[in-house]
Amino acid sequence: MSHDNKRFVARDRDWHPPAYAPGYKTSVPRSPQQALVSMQQPTVSELTGPDFSHLRMGPHDNDLLMNFSQGDGLPQGERIIMHGRVVDQFGKPVPHTLVEMWQANAGGRYRHKKDAYLAPLDPHFGGVGRCLTDDQGGYRFRTIKPGPYPWPNDVNSWRPAHIHVSVTGPSISTRLITQMYFEGDPLIPLCPIVHTLSDPEAVDTMIGRLDMAHSKPMDCLAYRFDIVVRGELQTYFENQ
């Protein structure tokens, strides 16, 4: 993500976990075995596109209660609103950028051919959404609160309920990916992936906060998740 202000805020390398983290078992084969490629002199392919100015959104692209339904029912689970702003390190909005999200259903199962968890698929829930931020960097999704699910990291590992979030900047090389956890979830401090972060403040940047002011009475709760794309107050991103 870019900003016109020329102030430089050095990246805190201690903010990010090591690529090789044996407690998070799949990081072992995925950790780099060779030196990383420098981006100090990026080429045109790293600096250009995609351009979302002409991207046409469907009427329910950001409404997961509706965008997979065939009109004969609604998804099962706790209805929620997920919203917030995308801003830079100085609090300036990042407008008209693409925010994408994907998640498990209320039972903790993804609509993916490799997800073999015994929880059933929801015939009315696809689990994906997208929107463009407005002039103030705001975004909003209506969805179902995802369920936790087990994963084979050890004999009894469970992922906390979470929603994956992608923010695409001015070029494909600036795409950032993170997760939103839910305030108060007791599984957060037990998660081996969360344990790769040594700074509790980094974990805190990924927690959506209950927002009663934007909840809908007799309908759904709201969670606010603001995303800071760079600087010393940035949200923790998985791909940095």
Disulfide bonds with the S-S distance in Angstrom:
none
